[in-house]
Amino acid sequence: MSTSLIPPAQWAQNEFGFAQLGDQRRNKRLVNIAEHLAARPGGTLPQAFGDWAELKAAYRFFGQRGVSFERVIAPHVERTRQACGQAGEYLLIEDTTLLDYSRHGATEGLGAIGTVRGFELHSALAVRVEAWTLEQRPEGTVVGLFDQQCRCPRRTPVGEKRGALLSRPRKTQAWAAGIKKAGGPPKGSR
């Protein structure tokens, strides 16, 4: 796997510089937040921003009307899909992560995941295959997020009939949704 890294500021500009958040200042703030988080990828916002004013600005950013999950990740996903349009072989590695916010009692709009409250984050990571080992294991380079969906699952209504339950979209359909949205693989890639 390739491990060459570019500086956080350059990466943030490449990935989020073309965001459409309705205001150039919001776009610059997104790049700034991405740069700080890239510099400390395992950290939280308070760990990424040592300055209180910068941290407060980051929190304010996420509460603005023109800022949404879809708009924030859109430029990165678009860049990833364009890169996957080049001839070659790609793996789309998918996973669903359960985000548990049960301990945040005042939080509104959370979904029901078993006995906890939160969200389901389904991600598809694109990896360009550079070679296959003798054991048939791929060696590759991470391209980026090919798709990411944040879902808020709802509990099954009491008394719902089996037919209605079976007609609901399945979680497994999320796996194909990103590929459907992007259209199939272009000629020369798989």
Secondary structure, DSSP 8 states (H G I E B T S, - for coil): -------HHHHHHHHHTT---SSHHHHHHHHHHHHHHHHSTTS-HHHH--SHHHHHHHHHHHTSTT--HHHHHHHHHHHHHHHHTSSBEEEEEEEEEEEE-TT-TT--S-EEETTEEEEEEEEEEEEEEEEE-TTS-EEEEEEEEEEEEEE------TT--HHHHHHS--TTHHHHHHHHHH-S--TTB-
